[in-house]
Amino acid sequence: MSNIPDTLQTLDAGDHTYHYYSLAQAAKQLGNIDRLPKTLKTLLENQLRFGNDESVSLEDLQALVDWQKEGKSTREIGYRPARVLMQDFTGVPGVVDLASMRAAVEKLGEDPARINPLSPVDLVIDHSVMVDKFGNPAAFQANVDIEMQRNRERYEFLRWGQQAFDNFSVVPPGTGICHQVNLEYLGRTVWTKEEDGKTFAYPDTLVGTDSHTTMINGLGVLGWGVGGIEAEAAMLGQPVSMLIPEVVGFKLTGKLREGITATDLVLTVTQMLRSKGVVGKFVEFYGDGLKDLPLADRATIANMAPEYGATCGFFPVDEETLNYLRLTGREDDHLELVEAYSKAQGLWREPGDEPVFSDTLQLDMSEVEASLAGPKRPQDRVALQDMKSTFAKLMAEDAKSSSSTARGKLKSEGGGQTAVGADRSQETRPFAHHSSQNVELDGNAFDLDPGAVVIAAITSCTNTSNPSVMMAAGLVARKAREKGLSTQPWVKTSLAPGSKVVTDYLEAGGFTDDLNALGFNLVGYGCTTCIGNSGPLPAEIEKAVESGDLTVASVLSGNRNFEGRVHPLVKTNWLASPPLVVAYALAGNVQCDLSQDALGSDSDGNPVYLKDIWPSQAEIAEAVAKVDTAMFRKEYAEVFEGDEVWKAINVPESKVYQWPDSTYIQHPPFFEGMGREPDAIEDVANARVLAMLGDSVTTDHISPAGSIKADSPAGRYLQEHGVKPLDFNSYGSRRGNHEVMMRGTFANVRIQNEMLDGVVGGETRHVPSGEQMPIYDAAMKYAEEGTPLVVIAGKEYGTGSSRDWAAKGTRLLGVRAVLAESFERIHRSNLIGMGVVPLQFPEGESRKSLGLTGDEEVSIAGLADLTPGGNVKVIIKGADGEKSVDAKCRIDTANELAYYRHGGILHYVLRKMIGAA
């Protein structure tokens, strides 16, 4: 557009000349931007570069510059990331949707090949490997073989997508976790593109279909997680609609003390930021403490942005960024470009930088102490020395709770955990503590006590990307082995590195044999325990836990420990550094105070304490020095090739997918009956409440996740289609089959629908019959009756991972609207993307203040006349009469409103691509 400043400039780096859109030139017209946060400078460059598009205006640019005046803005902008990152759980349904769009385009008489990603897309298969086998040298190959057998139908589909779509790459299974592969290989910090004979340079930016996409912010790359629906739109050329965010500055000073790990630091930062309140905001780290903070530590902190609630946690580019790019095998020419471009654009961190921020907080890293987090939220940090007393307090609180209908129901359901979605002020304490159980396992007889660590897992991109904590784990294992210590026999141990490079450097450090000796054998390269792929416990352990109703524990080096996530029988889950994971495997119980209690005895019978086997910083540094560039170049030389099994997968050649008879991949109904023009929006009349939920309902509890129960609606469906329970696999692996996924929506065993007193799990009451039934069955019954549905909830609805099926399943169950006290950012966006309107109670109003029971009829007026952020009237009719509230429509932007009016973001994009929108 003519009113956008002409800022195109050139710079030389290495032997190349690059064109770029200069922020310094823009500042001459728009105003000084020296103290604008570097995240917002990146957004400003994005607007300049797409200034010839109708979605960008001079006012958008000025709003970003003027942000400095108040540290906030109400301006909406359209942001176009350079690329998209997917993992296979969320990526499969994304590719299913693209395949379905091609079928819809063909049905409308257009060329299906017009549907292709317009931005580069990398899909990394990392979420499918499970810890079926462990504790022996054959575990890795056995788990890989099982993974390929379980997921062959999915992998055939992804191989089809790899050859059918342009601009789409797949990293095969057994390579690593998408965020670590992104950090070590895919990320560039500065992106380049050839256009009209010129090479353009611009910031590497992305969105990803996983919350922890934020890890790449450690490399100075602006990126965050979005729903699969929004990511699909981004890769199809649509801008990510967003309000210019508040940016909270987090100043780091000092250095970590001896014996303190990056994990301890990140758990401290997570607690501080979650307490501060940064949901929906950018966090940008600054301060001279950054000069001594290794990039792997930065990435560890950036990874946890979803846990502290921020959109992203960004670290600016500096010398350490270049050091890491060099270490991981990026070419010298590219390093020269990164430095020259970052300095030219004011994106380089200079000593003493003090940008303008919306708010700030500060941490002296010398004050960080050894920590874990749990038992069910990542932000609930517990000092190592307080672990024993914390667990004892949990047990004591439970002992005070009287037996109730709820507890009886919990036990009958095979669990003992508090339901998520229940009223927290009236919750039943989750920690049962029945008697110890005698167990015989593999020739060992022992008592399994409350607090027993039954899972000790070195897992997840958060920590396995970090050589310092991984080498520390190896050193702890070596020292423990030298002392004659061994892992307790009831502990399921596993090592799932984030990339093959980790295996190389553990081997170079000489730690492989030490870890193997303690049972931390390689089980696979993938997310495993952190996403619920911990696999089964030994049958004898599961029987003991259930028989004794024992509160047992997992200790994992992950980023998520939500209820029911790691394993349905493990009620307390603790996040910890890899070396502490090893230590707890040795101790065998979280009721051991590792700060002063002995881990065990050496070969002479002398007690061995944690301090006796904990490595010094010098020892860790010596081990980390063995990590070299050759390792990265070797492992990423053929990253997209895969092994012989992957290469041998049959790939049908066709533009339009020929949908097989599969229980993994099904043609979804989202585009059925779709015309070139959208239907008129109708108000909601006399809807029924499908579920009424409390605070902090996560997408883990809405979206199908984890194992599939044989007697659940999804389990019954699979059995009706000839699948035996042994072959169910997980919900995540079946995300390409809407029939399975809609049956698993709201089916989590821990969720509590307040319409049913004391009942835990995915049940509801059908109104007016009063019959209790699974939520899916009730939704189908309402559909037969022609009754629309709504969901009512409390605060922070939809927190957690960016699970698109939490929105897709909601839509397929017939839900027209969700009325909640507040929403998490990604899920709110996803609901709109599926044509479900998010409505927010007025301040001070809630389901409680209105005395709702879930038996009411709900009508919503004014949907045809929606405006972004406007109000709609919600009329609620119950036994006590009629009441109404003016709910705020959480469709926040004009783009979101357009998506909603088209029935969803994909419908809008499809119509636009064929010229019908």
N, C-alpha and C positions, 0 to 999 in steps of 0.2 A: 504494500500500500504506500502511496506517495508521501504520507505524513510520517512514516517511520524513518528514523535517521539512517542515512547512508553511512555505514560504519565498516564496510568491507576493506580489510587491510591484508598485507602479506607479512610473513616472517620466514626467516631461514633457520633451519635446524639440520645439522648433519649436511648431507648433500642435496637436500630437498628444499623447495619453496612451498609454503602452505598459505592458503587463503583462510582468513578467519574474520569473524564479526567482533570488532574491537569494543570492549567495554569502556576503554578510555575515551574513544571517539564519541560514544553515546553519552558519556558524562558531560561532554562539552555542551550538549543541548539539554540534557535532562537534569543535570545537577550532580554534585560531588557524590561519589559512591565509595570513597576510600574505606569508610567504616561500615559499609553494608556487610552483613554476614556472608561468608563465602558460599553458603548454600543458596542464598538469595541472588548472589552474583551469577551463579549457575543457572538459576531460573531466568534471570534477566537476559543472559546470553541466548537462552532457548527462545525467548520471545523475539529477540532481535533477528535470529536466524530464520524464524518462520514469519517474519514481518509482512511478507507478501500474501499471507493467507488471511482469509476473512475473519478467522477466529482471533486474530491479534490486532490490537489497536494501540495508538499512541498512549491512550489512557492507561492501558495495562502496564506499559513500560514505566510511565510516570508514577503509577501506584507502587511499583516495586522500589523505585528510588525514594519516594516520599515515605515509605514504610519506616525509614530511620527516624521520622519525627515522633512517632508514638510507639514504635515497636510492634505494630499490628496493622491490619488492613481488613477491610470488608470486600476487597476486590476479588472477583473470580477470574482466573486465567485458564487457558488451555495449554497444558504442558505435554510436549512430545518427547518421550525418552528415546535414546538412540537404539535401544534393543530390549528384548524380553527374555527372561530366564524362566524355565519351567522345571519342575520335578515330575516324576511319572505319575504319582497319585493325582495331582492336580492337572498334570499335562494331558493325560489320557482323555479325560472329559473335554478338555480344550480342543484336542484334535478330533474327537467325536463330533463336537459342535461344528468345526470347520468342515468335516466330511458331510454333516447334515446340511450345512449351508450350501455346499455344492449341489447336493440332491435337490434342495429347494430352488436354487437358481436354475437348474436344468428343468425343473417342473414349470417354472415361469417362462420357459422358452429362451433362456439366455445361456451363454457359454459358461459351464461350471469352472473352467480353468481360470476365470476371472477372480475366483476366490483363492487368494494366496497371501501369506504374510508380506507386508510391505516393509517391515522392519525386521532385522535379523532376529531369529528365535533359536535359542539353544535349549534343548530338553535333555536333562540328565536323569537317567534311570538310577535312582538311589534309595527309594522308599520301599522296595519290594522284598529285600532279603530279610529273613527272619532267623532268630537264634534258635533253630531247632536242635542243632548239635553244638556242643561246647566242651571245653576242657580237655581237648585232645588234638593231636596234629592233623587228624583227618577232618576236623570240623569245618574248615573253610570250604574245601571241595564238596563236602556233603551238602552244606547249605546252598552253595552255588547250584548244584545239581537239582536240589529240591526247588529252588527259586525258578529255574528255567522250566521245570516240569509244571509247576503251579501256574506260571504266568505266560505260557507259550502263546495263548490266544491274544493276550494283550501285546506281547512283543511282536507278533505277526502284524498286528494293526499298526504299531509304531513304525515298523520297517516299511509298511505301505506308505505311511505318511511321509517318511524320510525321502522316498523316491517320487511321491506324487506332488508334494508342495515345494515351491521355490522358497529360498531364503529360510530354510528350516533344517536344523541339524540335530542329530540324536547322539548323545554320549551313552554307549551301551552299558549294561549292568556290570558290576564288578570293577568299576573305575574309581568311584568316590562319591562324596556328598556334593550336591550341586553348588552349595555356597563355597565349599573349599576348592572345587574345580574352578569356580568363578574367580576366586581370590588368586589362585596359583597360576591360572592359565587364561581364562576367557577375558578377564578384566584388563583394560588398557590404560585407565586414568584419562588419557586423551584419545578420542576416537577420530578416525579419518574416513573420508568418502570421496570417490572420484565422481565428478559431475562436470559435464561440459568442458572436458579437457583440463580441469583444475582439480587439485587436491585440497579439500576443505578439512580443517582441523576444528574440533569442538569437544566439549567435555564428554567423557564417557558417562552416560546416564542409563538407567534401566528401571523397569518395574519387573517384579517376579511373582509367580503364583505360590509363593511360600513366604510366610511372615518374616523369616530370617534372611530374606534377600538383603536386609540392612547390613549384613556382615561386610559387604563390599564397600561400605562407607569408610571402613578402616583404611582403604587404599585411595581415599580421596575421590571415590566414585559415588555420586548421588543416586541412591536407589532405595526402593522400599517395596513391601509386599502389597499386592492388590488381589482382589478376587480373580478367579480364572476368567470370569466373564469380562471384567474390565481389562485384563491382560490381552484377551482375544481382540477386543476393540482397539487397543493400543497397537497390536501388531498388524491390524488391518488399517492403520493410518489415522485412527481417531485420536484426538487429544485427550489426555487424562484431565478431566475437569476438576479444578481444585481452587479453594480459597487460598490466597497468599497467607502462609501460616505464621503463627508466632514462632520465634526462634529463641530457645532458652540456651544461654551460654553456660557451659560447665567448665570451670577453671581448674586445671590440674597443676599442683605444685608438688615439690619434693620427690622422693623415690620410695619404692617399696623396701621394707626392712628385710633383713636376713630371715629366710624361712617362710616368707609370704609369697603367694603365687598370684598369677594373673587372674585365676578363678576367684580368689578371695577379693581381689580388687573389683571384679565385675559384679559380684554379689553385693558388695558395698554400694557401688554406683547404682545398681538396680533398686536397692532399698531406698536410697536417697531420692532418686528421680520419681519413683512411684509415690513416695510420700509427698514430694513437691507437687505432683500433678501435672503431667506433660502429655496427656492423651490428646492426639491430633496435632501435636506441635513437633517442630524440628528441634533436635538437640544438637548443638555444635560445640565440640570440645576445643578449648584454647588454653593458653598459659604456657609458661616456659618449662613446665614439667613434661611437656610432650617431647622435648628433645631427648629425654632418656627413656621414653616409652617405646619399646619395639613395636614394629608394625603388627606382628602376630597378637600382641596384647591389645592393640587398638582394635583389631578385627574381632577379638573376643568380646570386647565391650560393645562394639557396634552390632554384633550379632544379637545381643540381648535387648535391642530396642523394643521389640514387642513385649518383653517382660516388664520393662519400665514404662511401657505405654506410649512411647513416642512413635511418630511416623518414621523417624530415622535418627541415628546417632552418628554424626559426621565428624571425620577427622580431616583437616586440610592437608594439601600436598606439601611435602618438605623433603629434606635430604633423606630422611628415613624411608619415605615412599620410594625414592630412587634406589636406595639400597635393596629394598625388597624386590622391586622389579628386576634389578640386576641379578639377585640371588636366584630368582625363579625362572631365569632364562630368557627374559625379554631382550630384544636386540638393542645394541648401543644406539643406533639411529633413533629408535623409539624413545629411549631414555632422554636423549637430547631434545626431542620434540616435547616431551612431558615437561621438562624444566623450562624450556624457552616459552612455551605456550602459557604455562601456569604463571610465570613471572610477568609476561606481557599483559595478562588478563587480571592481575591482582588476586590470583587464586593461590599463590604461594604463601606459606606461613612464614612470616618474619618474626624475629625475636621481639617480644613486647607488644605484639598485636593485641588490640583491645577493641573489637568490633562493637557496634551498638547491638544490644539484645533486648528482647521483650522482658527478660528476667534473667537472673544469674544465680548460680550456687557454686561452691568451691569445696575441693577436697585436697587436703595434704596427704599424699599417698603414704607418708611415713606412719600415719595413724591407722592404716588398715590392719586388721587382725585376721587370723585363720578362721574360716567360716564355712558353714553349709547353709542351705536354704530348704525349708520345708515346714510341715510335712506335705503340703498340697499346693503351695503357691511359690513361685520363684522369688517374689519380693520379700518373703518372710525369712530374713537372714537370721541365723543362729550362730553365735560364736562357738568355736569348737569346744571350748571349755564349758559351755552351757548345754551341750547336746544331751548329756545324761540327765540333767535336771529338767530340761525341756520335755523330754520323753516321759519322765516320771510325772510331770505335771499333767500331761495329756492323759495319762493312765488314771491319775487321781481324780481329774475332772470327770472322767467317764464313770468312775466308781460311784460318784455322787449322784449320777443321773439315775432316776428310777426307771425300772422296766416299763415299757409302754407298748401300745399297739404298734407304733412305728418301729420299735426295735424288733418286735415279733415279726413284722412284715419284712424288715431288712434281713433277718436271719433266714426266713423262708425263701427269700430271693437269692440266697447264697452269698450275701455280702454283709458288711457291718458298717458301711461307710455312710456318712451324712450325704443326703441328696443335695446336689446342686440345683438351685432354683427354688429351694425352700426358703421360708422366712428365717433369716439368720438369727433373729432375736429369739426364735422359739425352736432352734434346731436341736435334734437329738445328738448328743456327743457321739462321734464316730468310732472311738477307740475302745473296742471290747478287749478284755484282758483275761480270758479264761485260762485254764490250767495248761502247764507245759505238757508236751506230748513226747512220748518215747518213740524214736524212729530208728529203723534199720535201713541203711542205704549203702549199697556197694561194699558190704562187709563191715561198715562202721555202725555202731550203736551209740545213740546220743539223745539228749533231751533237747527238743526244740522249744525255746522259751520265747515269751513276749519280747519284741524288739529284735528278734533274730534277723540278721541281714541275709535274705534268701536270694537277692540279686545284687551283684557288684559288677557294674558295667562301665568300661571305658568306651564311651560312645559319643556321637553327636559332633557336628561341625564346630560348635562353640569352642571346644577344647582340643579336639584332635587336630585342629589346624595349627596348634601352637606348639612348636618344638620344645619350648621351655618346660611346659607342664607334662608333655609326653616323655621327655627325657627324665624328668623328675620321677615319674612313675616307674620308669625302667631302673633308676637308681635305688628307689625304695625296694623294688623287687629284688635287686641284686643284694642289697644289704640284709634284707630279711632272709634271703636264701643262705647267705653266709652265716647268719646267726642260727640257722636250722629251723626257722619258722615255716609254717605251711598254712594254706588257706583252710578255713573250717569246712568240714565236709557237707554242710547244708547250704553253702553259698554257691549259686550259679554264677560263674565268672565268664566274662567275655571281653574281647578287644575288637572293636569295629572302627578302624581308622577312617579318616575322611578322604584319604587318597593313598595311592600306592607309594607315594614318596615317604609317608610316615613309616611304612614297613622298611624301606631302604635305610632311613636314618636310624631307626631302632636297631637294625642289623649292624649298621656301621658303628654304633655305640656299643655293640656287644650285649644288648639287653634282651634280645629275642628269647634266648634260652632261659634267662631269669624270669621273664614274664610267663613263658610256657610252664616253667616248673611250678608256678603258683596257680596255674589253670587259666591264665589270661592268654590263651591261644587265639590266633586270628580266627574270627568267625565270619568275616565278610567286610566289604567296603560299602557302607551305607549307614542309614540313620538308626536302624535297629531299635534298641531299648527306648530311646528318647521319644519315639513316635508310637510306642506300643507294640513294636515287633520284637519283644523280649522272648517270645516263644514260650512253650509250656515249662513249668517247673517239673522236676521229677515227681512222678505220681505219688511217691511216698510222702514228699513234702506237701504237696497239695492236699492230700488226705489229712495230714496232721494239722494243717492250718484250718481246714474246714471243721474237722472234728473238735478241735480245741477252741474254735472261734478266735484264733490268735491274731493279735495285731503284730504283724511282721513288717520288715522294712526292705526297701531297695536303696542303694546308694549308687548314683550314676553321675557321670561327668557331662550331663546334658543341660538343656535349657528349659525343659518343661516337666512338671511333676504334678499336673492336675489330677484330680480324683479319677481313679479307674483307668488312667492313661497307660501306665507302665505295665500293670498286670491286674486283672480284676480281683485277685485275692490279696494283693499287697496294699495295705491301707495307708502306710506312711512311706513317702518317697522323698529322698533327700538329695539335692544337687550338691556336688562336691568336685574338687579338683581331682584329676587322674591319680596323683600320688595318695590322696586321702581315700579314693576308691579302693586302692590296693590295701591300705592300712585297715580299712573296715572289713575287707575280706579276711584279713588275718585275725582281727578281733572277733568278728562274727556276730556282733550285737551292737546296736546303737546305744544301749544302756552302759556301754563301756566309756569312761571318760578318757579319751585318748591323750588329753593334756597331762594326765598323771597316772592313769591305770596302766598296768603292763599289758602288752599285746599278747604275750605268751612267754615261753621259756626257751633259752638257747639249749644247745646240746649238752651243756653242763648243768642244766637246771636253774640257771640264773635268769631272773626276770629281764625281759627286753621291752623297752619303752619306745614310743614313737620318736623321741629325740635321738635314740640310738641308731635309727635307720633313716632319719630325715636328711636329705642331701643339703650341702651348703650351696650358696649361690655360685661359688667358684667351681664346684663340681658340675653344676648344671651348665654353666657357661662353657666349660671344657667340652661337655658332651654336645651342646648345641653347635659348637664350632665345627663339628663333623658333618653338619648339613651343608651340602654344596650344590652348585648349579647343575652339575652333571646329572644328579638324581632327577631334577625336574625335567630336564631336556629328554632324558631317557623315557620317563613315564608318560610324558605328553606328546611324544613323537608321533604316535598313531592313536590319538585319543578317541577318534570317531570310528575306528576300525572294529573293535570287539574281538572276541575269541572265535574259534572255529564253529562253536555251537551257534553263536549269534549270526555269523556269516551264512550259516546253512539254513537259516529260517526262510521259509517260502515267502516270497513277496509278489502278490498279484499286481500286475501292471494295468492300471486304469485310472482315469481322471476322477471318476465317481466310484466311491467305495461300494463293493458288493457285499452287503451285510450278511454275515454267516449266521447259522443257527448256533448262537453262542450265549453262554450265561455270563460272559465277561463284557462283551461289546454288543450293544443294541442301538438301533436307530431311534433317537429320542424324539418325543412328540412336540418339541418346542415350536416347530414351524408348520405343523399341521394346519391346513386351512388358511394359511397366510396369503393375503392378497398384496397387490402392489401398494395399496393405500391402507393406513391403519384404521381400525374400527374406532368409533367414538367411545370415549371413556364414560362409563356409567357409574352412578353412585352405588354405594353398598347398602342394600336394604335387608333388614332382619337377619343379619348374620349371627351365627352361633360361635361361642368361644371354644376353640379346639383345645387350648391349654392356657392355664393361668400360672405364671412362673414368677419367681422372686428375683433377687438381685444376683448379679455376676453370673448369669447363665452364659457359658462359653459356647463357641462354635463346636467344641468337642462334644457338647451335650445336645446340640441341635442336629449337627451333621452326623451321619453314620461313620463310626470310627471303631477300630479294634476288631475283636472277634465277633463272629455271627453265631448267635445261640440257635440251637436246633429247633426250639419251640417258639421262636420269634416269627413274625410275619415274613421276614427275609429268609429265615431258615426253612420255613415251610415252602416258600416259593422255590428255593433251590432243590429241595427234596422232590417236589412235584416235577421238576425238570431233570431228575435223575442224578443229582449231585449228592453224594454221601457227605455227612457231616465232617468226616475226616478231610474232605477235599473242599470245604467251604472257602478256605483262604480267608482273607480279611475284607472288611468293607472297603478299605482303601484300595485294594487290588481290583475291586469290582466297580469302581467309580464310572466305568464306561457303560454300565447297565443301569438305566434309570429305574427299572422294575425292582432291582435290589435296593437301590439307594433311597427311593421314596418310601419303601417299607421300613428302612432303618432310620428315617428322619424322626427326631424326638424320641428315639427308642433307647437312649442311653440308660444303663441300669442304675445310674445315680441321680437321674433327674427326678424332681418332685413336682407334680402338677397339683397346685393348691386346691383344685376342684375335688381332689380325693384326699380325705383326711388320713394322714399316716401312710399312704401308699407310695412306694418308691419304684421308679422305673417308668417306661414309656406307656403309661395308661391314661385314660381319660374317662369322663362320664358323658355318654350320649344324652342329649337333651332334645325332646322332653321325656324319652323313655326311661331315663335314669340308669340305663345299663352301663356297667363298667366294661371296658374293652381296650385293646391296644389302640394307640392313637391312629395308626394307619387304617385299621378296620373302621374306626369311627369316621375318619375322613371320607372313606369310600361310601359309607352309609349316608353321610351328609350329601355327597355328590349325587347319589341315586335320588335323593329327595330334592335336589336342586337348591341346596342351602349353602350360601357363601360362608366363609369362615374368617375369623380373626384370632390373633394371639395377643394376650395381654401379659405384660411383664414389668419388672422393676427397673433398677438402675444397671447401667453398664451391660446392656443386652448385646450379646454377640462378641464378647471379648475372646481373645485367643487367636489361633491360627486363621489364615485367610482361606477358609474352606468354602468354595463356591457352592458345594452341595447343601450347605446350611440354608442357602437362599433358593437353590433349584428345588430341593426337596420341599421346602415351605410352599413354593409356587405349585408344584405338582399335587400337593395335598389339598389344594383349593383355597389356600389362605390369601385373602385380598389385601390385608393390612396387618401390621404389627403395631400395637399401641404400648409404648414403654416409657419409663421415666427418663432414660437416656440410652444412647447407642454407642457402641464402639465403631470407629471410622470405617473399617473395611466392610464389616457386615452390613452396615447401613447402605453403603454404596452397592453392595451385591444385591440387596433386596430390591433396590430401584432397578438394577440391571436385569432383574427377572420380572419386573412389572408388579412388584409388591410395594405398597406405599408404607414407609415408616412414619409413624405419628408419635409425637411426644406429648405426654401429659403437661398441662400448664404447671408452672412452678407452684409447689405446695399441694398439688393433687396427685393421687395415685390410686391404685386398685384398693389400697387399705382405706384411704380417706373417703372413698366413695362406697366402701362396704361391699365390694363386688364378691360374688360367690362363683362366677363362671356360668351360672344358669341364665344369665341375661341375654336378651337380644340386642345386637349392636347395629346401628345404622350410621353411615357416614355420608354427609351431604357436602357438595361443593367440589368434588373431585374433577369435574369438567372445567372448572374455572381456577384451577390451581395456579399459584404463583410461587416462585422459589422462596422458601421460608415463611410462606403465608399460613393462615390458620384455616382449619376446616371444623365443621360442627360434628361432634360425635354424640349421638343420642342413644342412651342406654336405658332399656326397659327391663325392669325386674319385678319381682313380687311386691316390692315396696314402692312401686310407681316408676315414673320416668324422670331421668336426670340427664343433663347434657354438659359437655365440656367443649371449650374451644381449643382443640389440640393443634400444636404446631406441626405443620408438614415439614418433615426433615428431608425433603427434596430441596437441596440447598442452592443449586445452580441452574441456569437456563439449559445447559447441556443435559443435566440429569432429568429435567422436566421433559425434554425432547425424547429421551430414552423411554421414560415412563409412558408417554403418550403413544409411542410406537409399540408398546407391549413388552419392551425390553431393549437392552443395548444392542443385542445381536440382530434383532429385527430392524432396528434403525440403520445399523451399518450395512446390512444386506440390501435394504432398499436404496441406500445412498450409493452403493457400489454398482447397482444396475440402473441408476438414474431415476429412482422412484421416490427419493426423499431429498 
